[in-house]
Amino acid sequence: MDTVISEEAILQDLVNSFQQCFGMKVLDAVPIRRGWLNLKWKLTTDAGAYLLKQYNRTRYRLYKPEELHLAFSAQTRLHRDGLPVPRPLTCQHRVLLESDGGERFMAMEYCQGLTIQPGRANLRQMYDLGRSTGRMHRLLNDGTLGGKGSPQFVPPSREDRLEHWKSMLRQAEECGKAPLLDDIELQLKATEEINEELFEIIETGWAHRDLWSDNLLFHEDRLSAILDFDRLNYDYPLLDAARAVMSCAFDDRLDVSLVSAFSEGYREEQTVDQGYLANSLQLLWYMESAWWIHADMDKHSAPPARFAKEMNWLANNYRSLRDLLGHL
């Protein structure tokens, strides 16, 4: 069992190691309250501002170190090639470091900018996000990271997913959570109509895999940073596009003008077939619906509740997505 260590003690340990590794004096540390379990601070040093990120010991067990190292390497290269990505700092050629107290951590340049409220991007922001996402995908899939592999998400068969939703219905009924039944039933009905062949035409490749509003910074009308590459892996790059669109262009309804602006920017960097976003949003729904719609969703905090709302809208509008976005 891990010993519980106070946040203040963790910070002091990390600051000591940061100063030893990078030769900078830390003048101030302000916590950044975003993300799950991992702790983050904005450090003001005698050499500028940096972000310090601690990897929570429990959450770190969910990572594969070799995949983290690959992600850091890709992030460094994307920064070098001009993408708005923070540059990781290295100490003795390593990005992921360990403090004297046994805390794993990394440091990177601090990026200026603000997150936007979900669904509240403007046209110019969406265009720049689309262009940057397309360029990121082009660079990640230029052969540097290797050839094809198996995607992280392997779509389950329709029969397996239908059984999943039927199980969720039983759990909700047994727990007396009648208000959740309609949401789960909605997912089941959409699953009955899924065309599994659709997923076979979406190309696999290297992707960010966590491209939502909390991991995007904007300065006025421009994207100033793509953050948090920890989940980077071989998957479906267009899931990044779908996730970014739902996070930034959906607010009770999907704003087609914002989606069009994203697509205009994306197509400047990537060649895609007509209807690619409708297909990608359907795949996003098929993957994420099982994450956010379940018998305990009444306990969701704000971000999961937002994701669940998105999944319900996608399930409810599954048939009309192609009419809505088929021209993109």
SERO-4910 file (N, C-alpha, C, O; in steps of 0.05 Angstrom, whole numbers):
BEGIN
 pado doro    nc1    nc2    nc3   cac1   cac2   cac3    cc1    cc2    cc3    oc1    oc2    oc3
  Met    A     17    -24      0      0      0      0     18     25      0     36     27     16
  Asp    A     11     44    -18     27     68    -20     22     86      5     -1     89     14
  Thr    A     43     98     15     41    117     37     29    143     26     38    153      5
  Val    A     10    154     41     -2    180     32     17    202     38     25    206     61
  Ile    A     24    218     18     43    240     21     28    265     14     13    266     -5
  Ser    A     32    286     30     18    311     25     27    324      0     50    320     -9
  Glu    A      9    340    -12     16    354    -37     40    373    -32     57    376    -50
  Glu    A     41    385     -9     63    404     -3     89    389     -2    110    399    -12
  Ala    A     89    365     10    114    349     11    123    340    -17    147    340    -23
  Ile    A    103    332    -33    110    324    -61    122    347    -76    142    344    -90
  Leu    A    110    371    -73    120    394    -88    149    400    -79    166    405    -96
  Gln    A    154    400    -53    181    407    -44    201    387    -55    223    395    -63
  Asp    A    194    362    -54    212    341    -65    217    346    -95    240    344   -104
  Leu    A    196    352   -110    199    355   -139    214    381   -145    230    381   -164
  Val    A    210    402   -130    224    427   -135    254    423   -130    270    432   -146
  Asn    A    261    408   -109    289    403   -104    302    387   -128    323    394   -137
  Ser    A    287    367   -137    298    351   -160    298    368   -186    317    365   -201
  Phe    A    278    384   -190    277    401   -214    302    420   -214    315    422   -235
  Gln    A    308    432   -191    330    450   -190    357    436   -195    375    446   -207
  Gln    A    359    412   -184    384    396   -188    387    388   -217    409    389   -228
  Cys    A    365    379   -230    366    369   -257    372    391   -277    388    388   -295
  Phe    A    358    414   -274    358    434   -295    373    459   -288    376    477   -305
  Gly    A    383    461   -264    400    484   -257    385    510   -256    398    531   -260
  Met    A    360    510   -250    344    534   -248    335    537   -219    331    517   -205
  Lys    A    331    561   -210    321    567   -184    291    572   -186    282    590   -201
  Val    A    275    557   -171    246    560   -171    239    583   -152    245    582   -128
  Leu    A    225    603   -163    217    626   -147    188    624   -137    181    635   -116
  Asp    A    171    609   -152    143    607   -145    131    583   -158    140    574   -179
  Ala    A    111    571   -145     97    547   -156     68    550   -151     59    552   -128
  Val    A     52    551   -173     23    554   -171     10    529   -182     15    521   -204
  Pro    A     -7    516   -165    -20    491   -175    -39    495   -198    -52    516   -200
  Ile    A    -40    476   -216    -59    476   -238    -79    453   -233    -71    430   -234
  Arg    A   -104    460   -228   -123    440   -220   -138    429   -244   -162    435   -248
  Arg    A   -125    414   -260   -137    400   -283   -125    373   -285   -102    368   -278
  Gly    A   -141    354   -295   -131    327   -299   -139    309   -275   -149    318   -255
  Trp    A   -134    283   -279   -142    263   -260   -118    252   -245   -100    240   -258
  Leu    A   -116    257   -219    -96    247   -201    -68    260   -204    -57    268   -184
  Asn    A    -58    261   -229    -31    273   -232    -32    302   -223    -51    317   -229
  Leu    A    -11    311   -209     -9    338   -199      7    355   -219     26    345   -231
  Lys    A      0    381   -221     14    399   -240     17    426   -226      0    435   -211
  Trp    A     39    439   -233     45    466   -223     57    483   -246     72    473   -263
  Lys    A     50    509   -245     65    528   -261     88    538   -244     84    550   -223
  Leu    A    113    533   -254    136    542   -239    147    568   -251    150    570   -276
  Thr    A    151    588   -235    166    611   -243    194    609   -234    199    605   -210
  Thr    A    213    609   -252    241    605   -245    257    630   -254    247    648   -266
  Asp    A    283    629   -247    300    651   -255    307    650   -285    322    667   -295
  Ala    A    296    629   -299    301    626   -327    275    625   -343    275    617   -367
  Gly    A    253    633   -331    228    632   -345    207    615   -332    211    605   -309
  Ala    A    185    610   -345    162    595   -334    162    567   -346    167    563   -370
  Tyr    A    156    547   -330    155    519   -338    132    505   -324    122    514   -304
  Leu    A    123    483   -336    103    467   -324    116    442   -312    132    428   -325
  Leu    A    109    436   -287    119    412   -273     96    393   -269     75    400   -259
  Lys    A    100    368   -278     79    349   -277     88    324   -261    108    311   -268
  Gln    A     73    318   -240     78    294   -225     60    271   -234     36    276   -240
  Tyr    A     71    247   -236     54    224   -244     46    209   -218     62    197   -205
  Asn    A     20    211   -212     10    198   -189     17    168   -189     16    155   -210
  Arg    A     25    157   -166     35    130   -165     14    109   -173     20     89   -185
  Thr    A    -11    115   -165    -33     96   -173    -38     98   -203    -40     77   -216
  Arg    A    -40    122   -214    -46    125   -242    -22    115   -259    -26    105   -281
  Tyr    A      2    118   -249     26    111   -265     25     81   -272     36     73   -293
  Arg    A     12     65   -255     10     36   -261     -6     30   -286     -4      9   -297
  Leu    A    -22     50   -294    -38     47   -319    -22     52   -344    -31     45   -366
  Tyr    A      1     64   -341     18     71   -364     37     48   -370     44     32   -352
  Lys    A     46     47   -395     69     31   -402     93     50   -407     91     67   -425
  Pro    A    114     47   -391    137     66   -394    146     70   -422    153     93   -430
  Glu    A    148     49   -438    158     51   -465    140     68   -482    149     82   -500
  Glu    A    113     67   -476     94     83   -492     96    113   -484     93    130   -500
  Leu    A    102    118   -458    106    145   -449    131    157   -462    130    180   -472
  His    A    152    142   -463    177    151   -475    173    157   -505    183    177   -516
  Leu    A    158    140   -519    152    145   -547    135    171   -550    140    187   -568
  Ala    A    116    175   -532     99    199   -533    116    224   -529    112    244   -543
  Phe    A    135    223   -510    152    246   -505    169    252   -529    174    275   -536
  Ser    A    179    231   -541    196    234   -565    180    247   -587    190    265   -601
  Ala    A    155    238   -591    138    249   -612    132    278   -606    131    295   -624
  Gln    A    126    284   -581    120    312   -573    143    330   -579    140    352   -588
  Thr    A    167    321   -572    191    337   -577    195    343   -607    202    365   -615
  Arg    A    190    322   -623    193    326   -652    171    344   -664    177    361   -681
  Leu    A    147    342   -654    125    360   -663    132    389   -656    127    407   -672
  His    A    143    393   -632    151    421   -625    173    430   -644    172    453   -653
  Arg    A    192    413   -649    214    421   -666    205    428   -694    217    445   -708
  Asp    A    184    414   -703    173    419   -730    153    442   -731    139    446   -751
  Gly    A    150    456   -709    134    481   -710    105    478   -701     90    498   -703
  Leu    A     97    455   -692     69    452   -682     67    465   -654     86    465   -639
  Pro    A     44    477   -648     41    490   -621     39    469   -599     17    462   -590
  Val    A     62    459   -591     64    438   -571     87    446   -552    108    455   -561
  Pro    A     83    443   -525    104    450   -507    128    431   -509    125    406   -512
  Arg    A    152    442   -508    177    426   -510    183    413   -483    187    427   -463
  Pro    A    185    386   -482    193    373   -457    223    379   -451    239    380   -469
  Leu    A    229    382   -426    257    386   -418    270    358   -413    256    339   -405
  Thr    A    296    356   -419    310    331   -415    332    335   -395    345    356   -394
  Cys    A    337    314   -380    359    313   -361    374    287   -366    363    265   -362
  Gln    A    399    289   -374    414    265   -382    399    249   -403    398    224   -401
  His    A    388    263   -422    374    252   -445    348    238   -438    337    222   -454
  Arg    A    338    243   -414    312    231   -406    292    253   -400    298    274   -389
  Val    A    266    247   -408    244    265   -402    230    257   -376    225    274   -359
  Leu    A    224    231   -373    211    221   -349    233    216   -328    251    200   -331
  Leu    A    230    231   -306    251    231   -285    239    221   -259    215    218   -256
  Glu    A    257    215   -240    248    206   -213    262    223   -192    287    227   -193
  Ser    A    247    233   -174    257    251   -153    271    235   -131    270    210   -131
  Asp    A    284    249   -113    297    235    -91    277    221    -74    283    200    -61
  Gly    A    252    230    -73    231    218    -58    216    196    -73    196    186    -63
  Gly    A    225    190    -97    212    168   -112    188    177   -128    173    160   -137
  Glu    A    184    203   -132    162    212   -149    171    215   -178    192    226   -184
  Arg    A    155    203   -196    161    206   -225    150    233   -234    127    241   -227
  Phe    A    165    247   -251    156    273   -259    169    280   -286    189    268   -295
  Met    A    158    301   -299    170    313   -322    166    343   -321    149    352   -306
  Ala    A    181    357   -337    178    386   -339    178    394   -368    190    381   -385
  Met    A    164    415   -374    162    425   -401    158    455   -402    152    467   -381
  Glu    A    162    467   -425    157    495   -427    128    501   -420    110    486   -426
  Tyr    A    124    524   -407     97    533   -400     85    548   -424     98    567   -433
  Cys    A     62    540   -433     49    553   -456     28    573   -447     11    566   -430
  Gln    A     29    596   -458      9    616   -452    -17    610   -467    -16    597   -489
  Gly    A    -39    617   -456    -64    613   -470    -85    605   -450    -79    600   -426
  Leu    A   -110    603   -459   -133    597   -442   -148    573   -454   -150    570   -478
  Thr    A   -159    557   -437   -178    537   -446   -205    551   -452   -211    572   -441
  Ile    A   -220    539   -470   -247    550   -476   -268    532   -462   -263    508   -457
  Gln    A   -291    543   -457   -313    527   -447   -321    508   -469   -322    515   -492
  Pro    A   -328    483   -461   -337    464   -481   -359    475   -499   -379    486   -489
  Gly    A   -356    471   -525   -376    480   -544   -376    510   -550   -393    519   -565
  Arg    A   -356    525   -540   -356    554   -543   -333    564   -560   -326    588   -558
  Ala    A   -322    548   -578   -301    558   -596   -314    576   -617   -338    575   -622
  Asn    A   -297    594   -629   -308    610   -651   -297    599   -678   -281    580   -678
  Leu    A   -305    611   -700   -298    600   -726   -268    600   -731   -258    580   -741
  Arg    A   -254    621   -723   -226    622   -728   -211    602   -711   -191    590   -720
  Gln    A   -220    599   -686   -207    579   -669   -211    551   -680   -192    535   -680
  Met    A   -235    545   -690   -240    519   -701   -223    514   -726   -213    492   -730
  Tyr    A   -221    534   -743   -204    531   -767   -175    525   -759   -163    507   -771
  Asp    A   -164    540   -740   -136    536   -733   -133    509   -718   -112    497   -722
  Leu    A   -152    501   -703   -151    475   -690   -151    453   -711   -136    434   -709
  Gly    A   -168    455   -731   -169    435   -752   -143    434   -768   -133    412   -773
  Arg    A   -132    457   -774   -106    458   -789    -84    445   -772    -67    430   -782
  Ser    A    -82    452   -746    -62    441   -729    -65    411   -725    -46    396   -724
  Thr    A    -90    402   -722    -95    374   -719    -87    358   -744    -75    337   -742
  Gly    A    -94    369   -767    -85    356   -792    -55    355   -795    -44    334   -803
  Arg    A    -42    376   -788    -12    376   -790      0    357   -770     19    343   -776
  Met    A    -11    356   -745     -2    336   -725     -5    308   -736     14    292   -734
  His    A    -27    302   -748    -31    275   -759    -12    269   -782     -1    247   -784
  Arg    A     -7    289   -799     12    285   -821     40    279   -810     53    262   -821
  Leu    A     49    294   -790     75    290   -780     78    264   -764     98    250   -766
  Leu    A     57    257   -749     58    232   -733     59    208   -751     70    187   -744
  Asn    A     48    210   -775     45    187   -793     63    190   -818     57    180   -839
  Asp    A     86    203   -814    105    205   -836    125    182   -837    144    183   -853
  Gly    A    121    162   -820    139    138   -820    159    139   -797    172    118   -792
  Thr    A    163    161   -784    183    163   -763    176    144   -740    194    132   -728
  Leu    A    151    141   -733    143    124   -710    139     95   -718    131     79   -701
  Gly    A    143     88   -743    140     61   -751    115     56   -767     99     75   -771
  Gly    A    112     32   -776     90     26   -794     64     18   -779     60     26   -756
  Lys    A     47      4   -793     21     -2   -783     23    -22   -760     40    -39   -759
  Gly    A      4    -20   -742      1    -39   -720    -29    -43   -714    -45    -37   -731
  Ser    A    -35    -54   -691    -63    -58   -684    -72    -33   -669    -59    -23   -651
  Pro    A    -96    -22   -676   -106      1   -662   -112     -4   -633   -119    -27   -626
  Gln    A   -110     16   -616   -117     13   -588   -146      6   -584   -153    -10   -567
  Phe    A   -163     17   -600   -192     11   -598   -199     -9   -620   -197     -3   -644
  Val    A   -207    -32   -612   -218    -52   -630   -248    -53   -627   -257    -63   -606
  Pro    A   -263    -43   -646   -292    -42   -642   -304    -70   -637   -300    -88   -652
  Pro    A   -319    -72   -615   -332    -98   -609   -354   -103   -630   -364    -85   -642
  Ser    A   -361   -128   -632   -383   -134   -651   -409   -122   -640   -412   -116   -617
  Arg    A   -428   -118   -659   -454   -107   -651   -467   -125   -630   -479   -115   -611
  Glu    A   -464   -151   -633   -477   -170   -614   -465   -166   -586   -480   -166   -566
  Asp    A   -439   -163   -585   -426   -159   -558   -434   -133   -546   -440   -131   -522
  Arg    A   -436   -112   -562   -443    -86   -551   -473    -86   -543   -480    -73   -523
  Leu    A   -490   -100   -558   -518   -102   -550   -521   -116   -523   -537   -108   -506
  Glu    A   -505   -137   -519   -505   -151   -493   -496   -133   -471   -506   -134   -449
  His    A   -476   -116   -477   -467    -96   -457   -490    -78   -448   -493    -73   -425
  Trp    A   -505    -67   -468   -526    -48   -460   -549    -63   -446   -561    -51   -428
  Lys    A   -555    -87   -453   -575   -102   -439   -566   -107   -410   -583   -106   -391
  Ser    A   -541   -112   -406   -530   -115   -379   -532    -89   -363   -539    -89   -339
  Met    A   -527    -67   -376   -529    -41   -363   -558    -35   -355   -563    -24   -334
  Leu    A   -577    -43   -372   -605    -39   -365   -612    -55   -340   -626    -45   -323
  Arg    A   -603    -80   -339   -609    -96   -316   -597    -84   -290   -610    -83   -269
  Gln    A   -572    -74   -292   -559    -62   -269   -575    -38   -259   -579    -34   -235
  Ala    A   -583    -21   -278   -597      3   -271   -624     -4   -258   -632      9   -238
  Glu    A   -638    -24   -268   -663    -32   -257   -660    -44   -229   -675    -38   -211
  Glu    A   -639    -60   -226   -634    -73   -199   -626    -52   -179   -632    -55   -155
  Cys    A   -614    -30   -187   -605     -9   -169   -627     12   -165   -623     31   -150
  Gly    A   -650      8   -178   -672     27   -175   -667     54   -187   -676     74   -177
  Lys    A   -652     54   -209   -644     80   -222   -660     83   -248   -649     84   -270
  Ala    A   -687     86   -245   -705     88   -268   -698    112   -286   -701    109   -310
  Pro    A   -689    135   -275   -683    158   -293   -661    152   -313   -659    166   -333
  Leu    A   -644    132   -308   -622    126   -326   -630    107   -348   -616    104   -368
  Leu    A   -653     94   -346   -661     74   -365   -664     85   -393   -656     72   -412
  Asp    A   -675    109   -396   -679    120   -422   -653    125   -436   -650    120   -460
  Asp    A   -632    134   -422   -606    139   -434   -594    113   -444   -583    112   -466
  Ile    A   -596     92   -427   -584     66   -435   -600     54   -458   -588     43   -476
  Glu    A   -626     56   -457   -643     46   -479   -637     60   -505   -637     48   -526
  Leu    A   -631     86   -504   -623    102   -528   -598     90   -540   -596     88   -565
  Gln    A   -579     83   -524   -554     72   -534   -559     44   -547   -547     38   -568
  Leu    A   -576     29   -535   -582      2   -545   -595      5   -573   -588    -10   -591
  Lys    A   -614     23   -575   -628     25   -601   -610     35   -623   -612     26   -646
  Ala    A   -592     54   -617   -572     63   -637   -554     40   -645   -546     38   -668
  Thr    A   -546     24   -625   -528      1   -631   -541    -19   -650   -528    -31   -666
  Glu    A   -567    -22   -647   -582    -41   -665   -580    -32   -694   -581    -49   -712
  Glu    A   -576     -6   -699   -575      4   -726   -547      8   -737   -543     16   -760
  Ile    A   -527      1   -721   -499      6   -729   -491    -10   -754   -498    -34   -756
  Asn    A   -477      3   -772   -466    -11   -795   -437    -16   -789   -420      2   -792
  Glu    A   -430    -40   -781   -403    -47   -772   -383    -44   -795   -359    -38   -790
  Glu    A   -391    -46   -819   -373    -44   -842   -362    -15   -844   -340    -11   -855
  Leu    A   -376      4   -833   -368     31   -833   -340     35   -820   -324     50   -830
  Phe    A   -335     21   -798   -311     24   -783   -287     13   -798   -264     20   -792
  Glu    A   -291     -5   -817   -269    -17   -832   -257      2   -852   -234     -3   -861
  Ile    A   -270     24   -859   -259     42   -879   -244     66   -866   -232     82   -880
  Ile    A   -245     68   -840   -231     90   -826   -202     81   -822   -197     60   -810
  Glu    A   -184     97   -831   -156     90   -830   -144     91   -802   -152    108   -786
  Thr    A   -126     72   -797   -112     72   -771    -86     88   -774    -77     93   -796
  Gly    A    -74     96   -752    -50    111   -752    -44    122   -724    -59    116   -705
  Trp    A    -22    137   -722    -14    148   -697    -32    173   -691    -38    189   -708
  Ala    A    -40    175   -665    -59    196   -658    -53    205   -629    -41    191   -613
  His    A    -63    229   -623    -60    241   -596    -77    226   -576    -67    219   -554
  Arg    A   -102    220   -583   -120    203   -568   -132    217   -542   -144    203   -526
  Asp    A   -129    243   -540   -141    257   -517   -146    286   -524   -140    304   -508
  Leu    A   -156    291   -548   -157    318   -559   -184    331   -552   -201    335   -570
  Trp    A   -187    338   -527   -211    351   -518   -204    378   -506   -181    385   -504
  Ser    A   -225    394   -499   -221    422   -494   -201    427   -471   -188    448   -471
  Asp    A   -200    410   -451   -181    414   -429   -152    412   -438   -134    423   -424
  Asn    A   -147    400   -460   -120    396   -470   -113    415   -493    -94    410   -508
  Leu    A   -129    436   -496   -125    456   -517   -124    484   -505   -141    491   -489
  Leu    A   -104    499   -513   -102    527   -504   -104    545   -528    -93    539   -550
  Phe    A   -118    567   -525   -121    587   -547   -112    614   -537   -116    622   -514
  His    A   -100    629   -555    -95    657   -551   -110    673   -572   -103    673   -595
  Glu    A   -131    686   -563   -150    700   -580   -160    680   -601   -173    660   -593
  Asp    A   -155    684   -627   -167    666   -647   -149    644   -656   -155    630   -676
  Arg    A   -126    641   -643   -107    621   -651   -103    599   -630   -105    604   -606
  Leu    A    -98    575   -639    -91    553   -621    -62    558   -612    -44    561   -629
  Ser    A    -58    560   -586    -31    565   -576    -17    540   -565      7    540   -563
  Ala    A    -32    519   -559    -19    494   -550    -38    471   -551    -61    473   -544
  Ile    A    -27    448   -559    -39    422   -555    -23    409   -532      1    407   -533
  Leu    A    -38    400   -511    -25    390   -487    -30    361   -483    -46    348   -497
  Asp    A    -15    349   -465    -19    322   -454    -19    300   -475    -39    291   -485
  Phe    A      5    292   -482      9    271   -502     12    244   -489     21    225   -503
  Asp    A      5    241   -464     10    216   -450     -4    192   -463      6    169   -461
  Arg    A    -27    196   -476    -42    174   -487    -35    169   -517    -47    151   -529
  Leu    A    -16    184   -528     -9    180   -556     -4    151   -562     11    137   -547
  Asn    A    -15    141   -584    -11    113   -591    -23    108   -619    -34    126   -631
  Tyr    A    -20     84   -628    -30     76   -654    -60     70   -651    -67     53   -635
  Asp    A    -76     84   -667   -105     81   -664   -119     91   -689   -111     82   -711
  Tyr    A   -139    108   -687   -152    120   -709   -149    150   -707   -161    163   -691
  Pro    A   -131    162   -724   -127    191   -722   -153    207   -723   -155    228   -710
  Leu    A   -172    198   -739   -197    214   -742   -214    214   -717   -232    230   -715
  Leu    A   -207    196   -697   -221    199   -672   -212    225   -658   -228    237   -643
  Asp    A   -187    234   -663   -179    260   -653   -197    282   -664   -206    300   -649
  Ala    A   -201    281   -690   -218    301   -702   -246    301   -691   -258    322   -685
  Ala    A   -257    277   -687   -284    275   -677   -286    285   -648   -305    299   -640
  Arg    A   -266    278   -632   -266    286   -604   -263    317   -602   -276    329   -586
  Ala    A   -245    328   -618   -242    358   -618   -267    372   -626   -275    392   -614
  Val    A   -281    361   -647   -306    373   -656   -327    372   -635   -341    392   -630
  Met    A   -331    349   -622   -352    347   -602   -345    365   -578   -363    376   -566
  Ser    A   -320    367   -570   -312    383   -547   -316    413   -552   -323    428   -534
  Cys    A   -310    421   -577   -309    450   -582   -332    461   -598   -336    485   -599
  Ala    A   -348    444   -611   -369    454   -629   -397    444   -621   -417    451   -634
  Phe    A   -399    429   -599   -425    419   -590   -433    433   -565   -419    432   -544
  Asp    A   -456    446   -566   -468    458   -542   -498    455   -545   -512    473   -555
  Asp    A   -509    433   -535   -537    425   -538   -543    415   -567   -559    398   -571
  Arg    A   -529    427   -586   -531    418   -614   -503    421   -626   -486    436   -615
  Leu    A   -498    407   -648   -473    410   -662   -474    433   -681   -491    433   -699
  Asp    A   -457    452   -678   -456    476   -695   -442    469   -721   -417    467   -721
  Val    A   -457    466   -742   -445    457   -768   -426    478   -779   -406    470   -792
  Ser    A   -430    504   -774   -411    524   -783   -384    520   -770   -363    524   -783
  Leu    A   -384    513   -745   -358    509   -731   -345    483   -741   -321    482   -744
  Val    A   -361    462   -745   -350    437   -756   -338    442   -784   -317    432   -791
  Ser    A   -352    458   -800   -342    464   -827   -315    479   -826   -297    474   -842
  Ala    A   -313    498   -806   -287    513   -803   -265    494   -795   -243    496   -806
  Phe    A   -270    475   -777   -250    455   -770   -242    439   -794   -218    435   -799
  Ser    A   -262    430   -810   -256    413   -833   -240    428   -854   -223    416   -867
  Glu    A   -246    453   -857   -231    469   -877   -201    470   -869   -184    466   -886
  Gly    A   -196    474   -844   -168    474   -835   -155    447   -837   -132    445   -845
  Tyr    A   -170    426   -830   -159    399   -830   -152    390   -859   -131    378   -863
  Arg    A   -169    397   -878   -164    390   -905   -140    404   -918   -130    396   -938
  Glu    A   -131    426   -906   -107    439   -916    -82    422   -911    -62    425   -924
  Glu    A    -84    404   -891    -61    387   -884    -64    358   -890    -45    343   -893
  Gln    A    -89    349   -893    -95    320   -896   -115    316   -918   -134    332   -921
  Thr    A   -112    295   -934   -131    287   -954   -151    267   -942   -142    246   -932
  Val    A   -176    274   -942   -196    257   -930   -220    254   -949   -225    272   -965
  Asp    A   -235    233   -946   -258    228   -963   -282    245   -953   -283    252   -930
  Gln    A   -300    250   -972   -324    264   -964   -340    247   -944   -342    223   -947
  Gly    A   -350    260   -924   -365    246   -903   -347    235   -880   -357    220   -863
  Tyr    A   -322    242   -880   -303    231   -861   -311    238   -832   -308    222   -814
  Leu    A   -322    262   -828   -328    270   -800   -353    256   -790   -354    249   -767
  Ala    A   -373    251   -807   -396    236   -799   -388    208   -790   -397    198   -770
  Asn    A   -371    195   -807   -361    168   -800   -346    169   -774   -349    151   -757
  Ser    A   -328    189   -770   -311    190   -747   -327    195   -721   -321    184   -700
  Leu    A   -348    211   -723   -365    216   -700   -380    191   -692   -385    186   -668
  Gln    A   -388    175   -712   -402    150   -706   -382    131   -692   -390    117   -673
  Leu    A   -357    130   -701   -338    113   -688   -332    123   -659   -329    107   -641
  Leu    A   -330    150   -656   -326    161   -629   -348    153   -611   -343    144   -588
  Trp    A   -373    154   -620   -395    146   -604   -393    116   -597   -398    109   -574
  Tyr    A   -386    100   -616   -385     71   -611   -364     65   -590   -367     46   -574
  Met    A   -342     80   -590   -321     75   -570   -328     86   -543   -326     72   -523
  Glu    A   -336    112   -542   -338    126   -517   -365    121   -502   -366    125   -478
  Ser    A   -386    113   -516   -412    111   -503   -410     91   -480   -423     96   -459
  Ala    A   -396     70   -483   -393     50   -461   -377     61   -438   -379     50   -416
  Trp    A   -361     82   -442   -346     94   -420   -363    112   -402   -360    112   -378
  Trp    A   -382    126   -415   -396    148   -400   -425    142   -394   -436    155   -376
  Ile    A   -437    123   -408   -465    116   -403   -466     89   -388   -459     68   -399
  His    A   -474     90   -363   -474     65   -346   -492     70   -322   -503     91   -318
  Ala    A   -494     49   -306   -513     50   -283   -504     69   -261   -520     75   -243
  Asp    A   -479     78   -261   -469     97   -241   -465    125   -252   -452    141   -239
  Met    A   -476    130   -275   -471    156   -287   -485    179   -272   -479    202   -277
  Asp    A   -503    173   -254   -515    194   -237   -495    206   -218   -500    226   -205
  Lys    A   -471    193   -215   -450    203   -197   -429    218   -213   -409    226   -201
  His    A   -433    223   -239   -413    236   -255   -407    264   -244   -425    279   -235
  Ser    A   -381    271   -245   -373    299   -241   -377    313   -268   -387    302   -287
  Ala    A   -369    339   -269   -376    356   -293   -365    344   -319   -381    342   -338
  Pro    A   -339    338   -322   -330    328   -348   -344    302   -357   -353    301   -380
  Pro    A   -345    281   -340   -360    257   -350   -389    263   -356   -400    251   -375
  Ala    A   -402    281   -341   -430    287   -348   -432    300   -375   -450    295   -390
  Arg    A   -412    317   -381   -411    330   -408   -408    308   -430   -422    309   -450
  Phe    A   -389    290   -425   -385    268   -445   -410    251   -448   -416    244   -471
  Ala    A   -423    246   -427   -448    230   -429   -469    244   -445   -484    232   -461
  Lys    A   -471    271   -441   -490    287   -457   -483    285   -487   -501    283   -503
  Glu    A   -457    286   -493   -449    283   -521   -457    256   -532   -466    255   -555
  Met    A   -452    235   -517   -459    208   -526   -489    205   -531   -497    192   -550
  Asn    A   -505    217   -514   -534    215   -518   -542    230   -543   -559    221   -558
  Trp    A   -530    253   -548   -537    268   -572   -528    252   -597   -543    251   -616
  Leu    A   -505    240   -596   -496    225   -620   -513    201   -624   -520    194   -647
  Ala    A   -521    187   -603   -539    164   -606   -566    173   -617   -578    159   -634
  Asn    A   -576    196   -608   -602    205   -616   -602    216   -645   -623    217   -658
  Asn    A   -579    224   -654   -576    236   -681   -560    218   -699   -549    228   -720
  Tyr    A   -557    193   -692   -541    175   -708   -549    174   -737   -532    174   -755
  Arg    A   -575    172   -742   -584    170   -770   -579    195   -786   -574    194   -810
  Ser    A   -581    218   -773   -580    244   -788   -552    255   -791   -549    276   -804
  Leu    A   -532    242   -779   -505    254   -781   -495    257   -810   -483    276   -817
  Arg    A   -502    237   -826   -493    238   -854   -507    261   -869   -495    274   -886
  Asp    A   -532    265   -863   -546    287   -876   -535    314   -866   -534    334   -881
  Leu    A   -528    315   -840   -518    339   -828   -490    346   -837   -484    370   -842
  Leu    A   -473    326   -839   -444    331   -844   -433    316   -868   -409    317   -873
  Gly    A   -451    304   -884   -441    288   -906   -425    303   -927   -410    291   -942
  His    A   -429    330   -928   -415    346   -948   -386    352   -939   -370    362   -955
  Leu    A   -380    345   -914   -353    352   -904   -334    329   -908   -310    331   -900
***
